Amino acid sequence: MRVAIITGAAQGIGRRTAEIFAAAGYSLALLDIQPCAPVLAAVRAQGAAAEEYVGDISDQAVVTNAVEAVRRRWGRADVLVNNAGISFISPAEAVEAKAFRRVLEVNLVAPFLLSKAFGAMMLEQGSGSIVNVASIAGLTGIADRSAYNASKHGLIGLTRTLAAEWGGRGVRCNAVCPGWVKTEMDLADQAGGGYTDADIEAVNPMGRFAQPDDIARAIAFLADPAQSGFINGHALAVDGGWTSDGSWQSLRLRHR
């Protein structure tokens, strides 16, 4: 039996990841600030044992309760996917400290709390894999996203640190760095008028957005020791070549 914990599982990348892991035979703990009923139904229809745990993962008590529930239900944790995150688009000079802190709490502090708690279970077992969903915003600077960029740079730093500390004890930690993905978060960001589909498609070398499936399959690859057992501390860009040729700079300049 293999058990995967997935945050932000109610929609987008998290939902597709849950579906792929269910098909691979994992039992699933689905965490989100909103109910995961449609995802639960979908993965249970695939034959997966699955439970949802609803709450704000930046709250230590919510994390503690989820860990205790997983331990009672399955007694182990094989994969943790830190996928939940929030976006915030604003010129740096207009960002208030409260908003900046909230992005860090969800995008960086919560993955640390979850990694520490579920990582302890993995260290007890002597095996496990943590996959953090970072962003190309963790690899380079993108204008009007100071809080988001800082959180994702921090998440990649956390990934590499855990890899260095825990790799020799059987627990790997890697990050997936998506480019623009067509999800509910993208729709909300576009509603603010910052960019359009055409902006992204015009400068991405592959001429399209990523789909949740593109990212979820990269997550599954990094989670599986049979496929990626000697990959540890890596930040894998899944961006259609966005960061390989400087395409991101075109969008940044367009929106200054």
C-alpha positions as CSV (number, residue, x, y, z in Angstrom):
1,M,0.0,0.0,0.0
2,R,1.3,3.5,-0.9
3,V,-0.2,6.6,0.5
4,A,0.0,10.1,-1.1
5,I,-1.0,13.4,0.5
6,I,-2.0,16.1,-1.9
7,T,-2.7,19.7,-1.0
8,G,-4.8,22.0,-3.1
9,A,-6.6,18.9,-4.3
10,A,-10.0,20.4,-5.0
11,Q,-9.2,21.7,-8.4
12,G,-6.6,22.3,-11.1
13,I,-3.2,20.7,-10.8
14,G,-4.1,19.1,-7.4
15,R,-7.2,17.4,-8.8
16,R,-5.4,16.0,-11.8
17,T,-2.6,14.8,-9.6
18,A,-5.1,13.0,-7.4
19,E,-6.6,11.3,-10.4
20,I,-3.2,10.1,-11.8
21,F,-2.1,8.8,-8.4
22,A,-5.4,7.0,-7.9
23,A,-4.9,5.3,-11.3
24,A,-1.4,4.3,-10.1
25,G,-2.9,2.5,-7.0
26,Y,-2.2,5.1,-4.3
27,S,-4.5,5.7,-1.3
28,L,-5.1,9.4,-1.1
29,A,-5.4,12.1,1.6
30,L,-6.8,15.2,-0.1
31,L,-6.2,18.6,1.7
32,D,-7.8,21.8,0.7
33,I,-9.4,24.9,2.2
34,Q,-12.5,24.0,0.3
35,P,-14.4,20.6,0.1
36,C,-13.0,18.0,-2.3
37,A,-16.3,16.2,-2.9
38,P,-16.1,15.9,-6.7
39,V,-12.5,14.8,-6.6
40,L,-13.3,12.2,-3.9
41,A,-16.0,10.8,-6.0
42,A,-13.7,10.6,-9.0
43,V,-10.8,8.9,-7.3
44,R,-13.1,6.5,-5.4
45,A,-14.7,5.6,-8.7
46,Q,-11.2,4.5,-9.8
47,G,-11.0,2.2,-6.8
48,A,-8.8,4.4,-4.6
49,A,-9.2,4.7,-0.8
50,A,-9.4,8.4,-0.2
51,E,-10.3,10.9,2.5
52,E,-10.5,14.7,2.5
53,Y,-9.2,17.0,5.2
54,V,-10.6,20.6,4.9
55,G,-8.8,23.5,6.4
56,D,-6.2,26.2,6.0
57,I,-2.9,24.5,5.8
58,S,-1.0,27.5,7.0
59,D,-2.6,26.8,10.4
60,Q,-0.4,24.5,12.5
61,A,-3.4,22.9,14.1
62,V,-4.9,21.9,10.7
63,V,-1.6,20.3,9.7
64,T,-1.3,18.4,13.0
65,N,-4.9,17.1,12.7
66,A,-4.3,15.9,9.1
67,V,-1.1,14.1,10.0
68,E,-2.8,12.4,13.0
69,A,-5.7,11.4,10.8
70,V,-3.4,9.9,8.1
71,R,-1.5,8.0,10.7
72,R,-4.7,6.6,12.2
73,R,-6.1,5.7,8.8
74,W,-3.1,4.3,7.0
75,G,-0.1,4.4,9.4
76,R,2.3,5.7,6.7
77,A,3.0,8.5,4.2
78,D,4.9,7.7,1.0
79,V,4.4,10.9,-1.0
80,L,3.6,14.5,-0.1
81,V,2.7,16.9,-2.9
82,N,2.8,20.5,-1.7
83,N,0.6,21.9,-4.4
84,A,-1.7,24.4,-2.7
85,G,-0.8,28.0,-3.4
86,I,-2.2,31.5,-4.0
87,S,-1.3,34.2,-6.4
88,F,-1.0,37.9,-5.9
89,I,-0.3,40.4,-8.7
90,S,0.6,44.0,-7.9
91,P,3.5,46.4,-8.3
92,A,5.9,46.0,-5.4
93,E,5.5,49.5,-4.2
94,A,1.7,48.9,-3.8
95,V,1.9,45.6,-1.9
96,E,0.9,45.8,1.8
97,A,2.8,43.8,4.4
98,K,-0.4,41.9,5.3
99,A,-0.9,40.6,1.8
100,F,2.8,39.8,1.4
101,R,2.8,37.8,4.6
102,R,-0.4,35.9,3.5
103,V,1.3,34.7,0.3
104,L,4.3,33.5,2.2
105,E,2.2,31.7,4.8
106,V,0.3,29.7,2.2
107,N,3.0,29.2,-0.4
108,L,6.1,28.7,1.8
109,V,5.3,28.3,5.5
110,A,2.5,25.7,4.9
111,P,4.8,23.5,2.8
112,F,7.4,23.6,5.5
113,L,4.9,22.6,8.2
114,L,3.6,19.8,6.1
115,S,7.0,18.6,5.0
116,K,8.2,18.6,8.6
117,A,5.2,16.7,9.9
118,F,4.8,14.1,7.1
119,G,8.5,14.0,6.6
120,A,8.9,12.7,10.1
121,M,6.7,9.8,9.2
122,M,8.8,9.2,6.1
123,L,12.0,9.3,8.1
124,E,10.5,6.7,10.5
125,Q,9.9,4.5,7.5
126,G,13.2,5.2,5.9
127,S,11.5,6.1,2.6
128,G,9.4,8.7,1.0
129,S,9.2,11.5,-1.6
130,I,8.2,15.1,-1.3
131,V,7.3,17.1,-4.4
132,N,6.8,20.8,-4.1
133,V,4.9,22.7,-6.8
134,A,7.0,25.8,-7.2
135,S,7.0,27.9,-10.4
136,I,9.2,29.4,-13.0
137,A,8.7,32.5,-10.7
138,G,11.0,30.6,-8.3
139,L,13.7,30.4,-11.0
140,T,13.6,34.0,-12.3
141,G,12.0,37.4,-11.6
142,I,8.6,38.2,-13.1
143,A,7.3,41.7,-12.7
144,D,4.4,42.6,-10.4
145,R,4.7,39.4,-8.4
146,S,7.0,40.3,-5.6
147,A,5.3,38.2,-2.9
148,Y,4.6,35.3,-5.2
149,N,8.2,35.3,-6.6
150,A,9.7,35.5,-3.1
151,S,7.5,32.6,-1.9
152,K,8.4,30.3,-4.8
153,H,12.2,31.1,-4.6
154,G,11.9,30.2,-0.9
155,L,10.1,27.0,-1.8
156,I,12.9,25.9,-4.1
157,G,15.4,26.8,-1.3
158,L,13.4,24.6,1.1
159,T,13.3,21.8,-1.4
160,R,17.1,21.8,-1.8
161,T,17.7,22.0,1.9
162,L,15.4,19.1,2.7
163,A,17.0,17.1,-0.1
164,A,20.4,17.7,1.5
165,E,19.2,16.8,5.0
166,W,17.0,13.8,4.3
167,G,18.3,12.3,1.0
168,G,20.7,10.0,2.9
169,R,17.9,8.9,5.1
170,G,15.7,7.7,2.3
171,V,13.5,10.7,1.8
172,R,13.9,12.6,-1.5
173,C,12.6,16.2,-2.1
174,N,12.2,17.8,-5.5
175,A,10.2,20.6,-7.0
176,V,8.2,21.1,-10.2
177,C,8.3,24.6,-11.7
178,P,5.3,25.1,-14.0
179,G,5.0,28.0,-16.4
180,W,1.6,29.4,-17.0
181,V,-1.0,26.7,-16.5
182,K,-4.7,26.9,-17.6
183,T,-6.3,26.5,-14.2
184,E,-8.8,28.4,-12.0
185,M,-5.9,30.4,-10.6
186,D,-5.1,31.6,-14.2
187,L,-8.7,32.6,-14.8
188,A,-8.7,34.7,-11.6
189,D,-5.4,36.3,-12.5
190,Q,-6.6,37.2,-16.0
191,A,-9.8,38.7,-14.5
192,G,-7.6,41.4,-13.0
193,G,-6.6,42.5,-16.5
194,G,-2.9,41.8,-16.2
195,Y,-2.5,39.5,-19.3
196,T,-4.5,37.5,-21.8
197,D,-4.3,34.0,-23.3
198,A,-2.8,35.6,-26.4
199,D,0.0,37.2,-24.4
200,I,1.2,33.8,-23.1
201,E,0.7,31.9,-26.3
202,A,2.6,34.5,-28.3
203,V,5.8,34.2,-26.3
204,N,5.9,30.6,-25.1
205,P,8.1,28.5,-27.5
206,M,5.4,25.8,-27.6
207,G,2.7,28.3,-28.3
208,R,0.3,27.2,-25.6
209,F,-0.4,27.1,-21.9
210,A,0.4,24.0,-19.8
211,Q,-2.5,21.9,-18.9
212,P,-2.9,20.4,-15.3
213,D,-2.1,17.0,-16.8
214,D,1.3,18.2,-18.0
215,I,2.3,19.2,-14.4
216,A,0.6,16.3,-12.7
217,R,2.6,13.8,-14.8
218,A,5.8,15.5,-13.9
219,I,4.8,15.3,-10.2
220,A,4.1,11.6,-10.6
221,F,7.5,11.0,-12.2
222,L,9.3,12.7,-9.4
223,A,7.3,10.9,-6.7
224,D,8.0,7.4,-8.1
225,P,11.3,6.0,-6.9
226,A,11.2,3.4,-9.7
227,Q,11.4,6.3,-12.2
228,S,13.3,9.0,-10.4
229,G,15.0,7.3,-7.5
230,F,18.3,9.1,-7.8
231,I,16.8,12.6,-8.5
232,N,16.9,14.6,-5.3
233,G,17.0,18.4,-4.8
234,H,16.0,19.1,-8.4
235,A,13.8,22.0,-9.6
236,L,12.2,20.7,-12.8
237,A,10.9,23.4,-15.2
238,V,7.7,22.3,-16.9
239,D,7.2,25.4,-19.0
240,G,7.3,24.6,-22.7
241,G,10.8,26.1,-22.9
242,W,9.7,29.5,-21.4
243,T,12.8,29.9,-19.2
244,S,15.2,28.3,-21.7
245,D,15.2,31.2,-24.2
246,G,14.1,34.2,-22.2
247,S,10.5,34.2,-23.4
248,W,9.4,35.3,-19.9
249,Q,11.1,38.7,-20.5
250,S,8.8,39.6,-23.3
251,L,5.8,39.3,-21.1
252,R,7.4,41.3,-18.3
253,L,8.3,44.1,-20.6
254,R,4.9,44.1,-22.2
255,H,3.2,44.8,-18.9
256,R,5.4,47.4,-17.4
